[in-house]
């Protein structure tokens, strides 16, 4: 993935771990290490993980999957700090 080509709300896959999620945040660091927060499912749980942009690939969705999309019913949440 090239820097600047990533869009929020689009599904991406980390080509190292295989995690698939929707881009919900992007951070740009002065050092040039841009990162993206992906939100997706791990089993029945919703998880969020940060990835370097260069590790991500677009997920190609079928036309039927695009039409059935929309906001999820579960609000994003953070694991409590321990």
N, CA and C atoms as an extended XYZ file, in Angstrom:
246
Properties=species:S:1:pos:R:3:atomname:S:1:resname:S:1:resid:I:1 pbc="F F F"
N         0.848       -1.176        0.000 N   UNK     1
C         0.000        0.000        0.000 CA  UNK     1
C         0.888        1.231        0.000 C   UNK     1
N         0.629        2.142       -0.890 N   UNK     2
C         1.402        3.380       -0.944 CA  UNK     2
C         0.867        4.366        0.084 C   UNK     2
N         1.781        5.174        0.615 N   UNK     3
C         1.360        6.201        1.549 CA  UNK     3
C         0.397        7.143        0.851 C   UNK     3
N        -0.626        7.576        1.562 N   UNK     4
C        -1.586        8.513        1.009 CA  UNK     4
C        -2.698        7.864        0.201 C   UNK     4
N        -2.601        6.566       -0.106 N   UNK     5
C        -3.624        5.884       -0.885 CA  UNK     5
C        -4.685        5.249        0.003 C   UNK     5
N        -4.457        5.186        1.286 N   UNK     6
C        -5.376        4.537        2.192 CA  UNK     6
C        -6.568        5.445        2.492 C   UNK     6
N        -7.771        4.856        2.583 N   UNK     7
C        -8.976        5.621        2.879 CA  UNK     7
C        -9.664        5.049        4.117 C   UNK     7
N       -10.209        5.922        4.932 N   UNK     8
C       -10.981        5.483        6.085 CA  UNK     8
C       -12.282        4.850        5.604 C   UNK     8
N       -12.750        3.846        6.342 N   UNK     9
C       -13.997        3.183        6.010 CA  UNK     9
C       -13.866        2.039        5.023 C   UNK     9
N       -12.658        1.790        4.524 N   UNK    10
C       -12.404        0.713        3.567 CA  UNK    10
C       -11.778       -0.461        4.313 C   UNK    10
N       -12.106       -1.699        3.895 N   UNK    11
C       -11.520       -2.889        4.522 CA  UNK    11
C       -10.130       -3.151        3.961 C   UNK    11
N        -9.214       -3.513        4.865 N   UNK    12
C        -7.837       -3.856        4.502 CA  UNK    12
C        -7.434       -5.133        5.220 C   UNK    12
N        -6.425       -5.787        4.676 N   UNK    13
C        -5.901       -7.022        5.263 CA  UNK    13
C        -4.411       -6.849        5.497 C   UNK    13
N        -3.980       -7.198        6.706 N   UNK    14
C        -2.548       -7.211        7.016 CA  UNK    14
C        -1.967       -8.471        6.392 C   UNK    14
N        -1.010       -8.317        5.483 N   UNK    15
C        -0.499       -9.493        4.777 CA  UNK    15
C         0.454      -10.341        5.613 C   UNK    15
N         0.762       -9.929        6.821 N   UNK    16
C         1.609      -10.754        7.693 CA  UNK    16
C         0.739      -11.617        8.623 C   UNK    16
N        -0.207      -10.996        9.312 N   UNK    17
C        -1.036      -11.743       10.264 CA  UNK    17
C        -2.329      -12.268        9.657 C   UNK    17
N        -2.774      -11.670        8.548 N   UNK    18
C        -4.033      -12.061        7.935 CA  UNK    18
C        -5.241      -11.370        8.536 C   UNK    18
N        -5.025      -10.474        9.509 N   UNK    19
C        -6.139       -9.760       10.146 CA  UNK    19
C        -6.818       -8.856        9.123 C   UNK    19
N        -8.153       -8.923        9.073 N   UNK    20
C        -8.941       -8.087        8.164 CA  UNK    20
C        -9.803       -7.159        8.994 C   UNK    20
N        -9.809       -5.873        8.638 N   UNK    21
C       -10.635       -4.918        9.361 CA  UNK    21
C       -10.834       -3.647        8.568 C   UNK    21
N       -11.694       -2.812        9.081 N   UNK    22
C       -12.007       -1.535        8.463 CA  UNK    22
C       -11.104       -0.461        9.049 C   UNK    22
N       -10.534        0.373        8.181 N   UNK    23
C        -9.671        1.463        8.635 CA  UNK    23
C       -10.526        2.509        9.342 C   UNK    23
N       -10.245        2.733       10.640 N   UNK    24
C       -11.034        3.698       11.406 CA  UNK    24
C       -10.203        4.885       11.884 C   UNK    24
N        -8.875        4.813       11.738 N   UNK    25
C        -8.015        5.937       12.125 CA  UNK    25
C        -6.674        5.821       11.414 C   UNK    25
N        -6.073        6.964       11.145 N   UNK    26
C        -4.743        7.003       10.526 CA  UNK    26
C        -3.893        7.970       11.341 C   UNK    26
N        -2.668        7.577       11.641 N   UNK    27
C        -1.731        8.497       12.295 CA  UNK    27
C        -0.525        8.675       11.395 C   UNK    27
N        -0.065        9.901       11.317 N   UNK    28
C         1.121       10.225       10.528 CA  UNK    28
C         2.169       10.763       11.490 C   UNK    28
N         3.303       10.105       11.532 N   UNK    29
C         4.379       10.512       12.419 CA  UNK    29
C         5.432       11.290       11.648 C   UNK    29
N         6.099       12.180       12.331 N   UNK    30
C         7.155       12.978       11.735 CA  UNK    30
C         8.256       12.093       11.157 C   UNK    30
N         8.472       10.937       11.780 N   UNK    31
C         9.514       10.018       11.320 CA  UNK    31
C         9.146        9.318       10.015 C   UNK    31
N         7.878        9.431        9.580 N   UNK    32
C         7.459        8.815        8.331 CA  UNK    32
C         6.833        7.442        8.496 C   UNK    32
N         6.675        6.976        9.723 N   UNK    33
C         6.083        5.671        9.980 CA  UNK    33
C         4.582        5.837       10.162 C   UNK    33
N         3.844        5.873        9.051 N   UNK    34
C         2.399        6.046        9.118 CA  UNK    34
C         1.739        4.739        9.527 C   UNK    34
N         0.717        4.846       10.393 N   UNK    35
C         0.042        3.656       10.905 CA  UNK    35
C        -1.466        3.820       10.784 C   UNK    35
N        -2.150        2.670       10.709 N   UNK    36
C        -3.596        2.638       10.529 CA  UNK    36
C        -4.213        1.748       11.595 C   UNK    36
N        -5.329        2.189       12.161 N   UNK    37
C        -6.067        1.383       13.126 CA  UNK    37
C        -7.165        0.638       12.379 C   UNK    37
N        -7.085       -0.701       12.394 N   UNK    38
C        -8.104       -1.531       11.774 CA  UNK    38
C        -8.994       -2.113       12.846 C   UNK    38
N       -10.299       -2.084       12.583 N   UNK    39
C       -11.268       -2.684       13.496 CA  UNK    39
C       -11.917       -3.856       12.769 C   UNK    39
N       -11.855       -5.036       13.392 N   UNK    40
C       -12.424       -6.224       12.778 CA  UNK    40
C       -12.813       -7.239       13.832 C   UNK    40
N       -13.223       -8.389       13.386 N   UNK    41
C       -13.677       -9.443       14.294 CA  UNK    41
C       -12.599      -10.504       14.484 C   UNK    41
N       -12.467      -10.940       15.725 N   UNK    42
C       -11.650      -12.099       16.084 CA  UNK    42
C       -12.606      -13.032       16.816 C   UNK    42
N       -13.112      -14.017       16.089 N   UNK    43
C       -14.162      -14.857       16.661 CA  UNK    43
C       -15.412      -14.019       16.805 C   UNK    43
N       -15.939      -13.941       18.011 N   UNK    44
C       -17.135      -13.138       18.247 CA  UNK    44
C       -16.804      -11.757       18.806 C   UNK    44
N       -15.541      -11.502       19.099 N   UNK    45
C       -15.121      -10.226       19.672 CA  UNK    45
C       -14.726       -9.241       18.580 C   UNK    45
N       -14.993       -7.956       18.841 N   UNK    46
C       -14.516       -6.899       17.952 CA  UNK    46
C       -13.185       -6.413       18.508 C   UNK    46
N       -12.168       -6.413       17.670 N   UNK    47
C       -10.816       -6.021       18.089 CA  UNK    47
C       -10.317       -4.882       17.219 C   UNK    47
N        -9.391       -4.106       17.762 N   UNK    48
C        -8.741       -3.027       17.032 CA  UNK    48
C        -7.229       -3.175       17.187 C   UNK    48
N        -6.517       -3.078       16.057 N   UNK    49
C        -5.059       -3.189       16.075 CA  UNK    49
C        -4.459       -2.151       15.140 C   UNK    49
N        -3.280       -1.639       15.516 N   UNK    50
C        -2.541       -0.694       14.676 CA  UNK    50
C        -1.577       -1.456       13.772 C   UNK    50
N        -1.472       -1.025       12.514 N   UNK    51
C        -0.569       -1.639       11.537 CA  UNK    51
C         0.157       -0.550       10.754 C   UNK    51
N         1.393       -0.850       10.335 N   UNK    52
C         2.094        0.028        9.404 CA  UNK    52
C         1.364       -0.022        8.071 C   UNK    52
N         1.246        1.108        7.399 N   UNK    53
C         0.531        1.170        6.122 CA  UNK    53
C         1.121        0.208        5.099 C   UNK    53
N         2.437        0.052        5.081 N   UNK    54
C         3.076       -0.797        4.063 CA  UNK    54
C         2.716       -2.272        4.217 C   UNK    54
N         2.135       -2.673        5.349 N   UNK    55
C         1.750       -4.081        5.563 CA  UNK    55
C         0.346       -4.393        5.069 C   UNK    55
N        -0.397       -3.398        4.601 N   UNK    56
C        -1.806       -3.597        4.288 CA  UNK    56
C        -2.076       -3.766        2.801 C   UNK    56
N        -3.066       -4.611        2.508 N   UNK    57
C        -3.567       -4.822        1.153 CA  UNK    57
C        -5.060       -4.531        1.163 C   UNK    57
N        -5.577       -4.007        0.025 N   UNK    58
C        -7.030       -3.795       -0.102 CA  UNK    58
C        -7.744       -5.129       -0.052 C   UNK    58
N        -8.929       -5.136        0.515 N   UNK    59
C        -9.787       -6.313        0.484 CA  UNK    59
C       -10.832       -6.048       -0.591 C   UNK    59
N       -10.901       -6.936       -1.570 N   UNK    60
C       -11.861       -6.763       -2.654 CA  UNK    60
C       -13.184       -7.391       -2.237 C   UNK    60
N       -14.223       -6.560       -2.205 N   UNK    61
C       -15.549       -7.023       -1.818 CA  UNK    61
C       -16.409       -7.222       -3.054 C   UNK    61
N       -17.277       -8.206       -3.003 N   UNK    62
C       -18.214       -8.410       -4.103 CA  UNK    62
C       -19.265       -7.304       -4.068 C   UNK    62
N       -19.979       -7.119       -5.163 N   UNK    63
C       -21.026       -6.103       -5.226 CA  UNK    63
C       -22.100       -6.360       -4.172 C   UNK    63
N       -22.420       -7.618       -3.924 N   UNK    64
C       -23.433       -7.969       -2.929 CA  UNK    64
C       -22.982       -7.586       -1.522 C   UNK    64
N       -21.695       -7.802       -1.217 N   UNK    65
C       -21.170       -7.441        0.102 CA  UNK    65
C       -21.188       -5.928        0.302 C   UNK    65
N       -20.906       -5.170       -0.748 N   UNK    66
C       -20.925       -3.706       -0.641 CA  UNK    66
C       -22.321       -3.192       -0.353 C   UNK    66
N       -23.330       -3.780       -0.992 N   UNK    67
C       -24.715       -3.337       -0.806 CA  UNK    67
C       -25.217       -3.645        0.595 C   UNK    67
N       -24.751       -4.731        1.193 N   UNK    68
C       -25.237       -5.117        2.512 CA  UNK    68
C       -24.449       -4.469        3.633 C   UNK    68
N       -23.503       -3.610        3.286 N   UNK    69
C       -22.664       -2.965        4.293 CA  UNK    69
C       -23.424       -1.925        5.086 C   UNK    69
N       -22.713       -1.190        5.883 N   UNK    70
C       -23.324       -0.149        6.701 CA  UNK    70
C       -22.733       -0.183        8.082 C   UNK    70
N       -23.149        0.733        8.922 N   UNK    71
C       -22.575        0.767       10.263 CA  UNK    71
C       -22.925       -0.476       11.057 C   UNK    71
N       -21.990       -0.904       11.879 N   UNK    72
C       -22.234       -2.047       12.741 CA  UNK    72
C       -23.138       -1.663       13.893 C   UNK    72
N       -23.697       -2.640       14.557 N   UNK    73
C       -24.596       -2.368       15.676 CA  UNK    73
C       -23.846       -2.257       16.994 C   UNK    73
N       -22.581       -2.646       17.004 N   UNK    74
C       -21.791       -2.592       18.234 CA  UNK    74
C       -20.860       -1.390       18.162 C   UNK    74
N       -20.907       -0.549       19.172 N   UNK    75
C       -20.031        0.619       19.217 CA  UNK    75
C       -18.596        0.181       19.484 C   UNK    75
N       -17.615        0.920       18.923 N   UNK    76
C       -16.224        0.583       19.224 CA  UNK    76
C       -15.935        0.748       20.701 C   UNK    76
N       -15.097       -0.104       21.229 N   UNK    77
C       -14.748       -0.011       22.635 CA  UNK    77
C       -13.272       -0.331       22.818 C   UNK    77
N       -12.763        0.052       23.926 N   UNK    78
C       -11.366       -0.208       24.275 CA  UNK    78
C       -11.335       -1.201       25.433 C   UNK    78
N       -10.311       -2.048       25.425 N   UNK    79
C       -10.123       -2.928       26.560 CA  UNK    79
C        -9.718       -2.065       27.744 C   UNK    79
N       -10.197       -2.364       28.943 N   UNK    80
C        -9.828       -1.551       30.113 CA  UNK    80
C        -8.331       -1.642       30.368 C   UNK    80
N        -7.777       -0.546       30.802 N   UNK    81
C        -6.347       -0.499       31.129 CA  UNK    81
C        -6.125       -1.278       32.409 C   UNK    81
N        -5.127       -2.143       32.364 N   UNK    82
C        -4.870       -2.975       33.538 CA  UNK    82
C        -3.583       -2.608       34.182 C   UNK    82
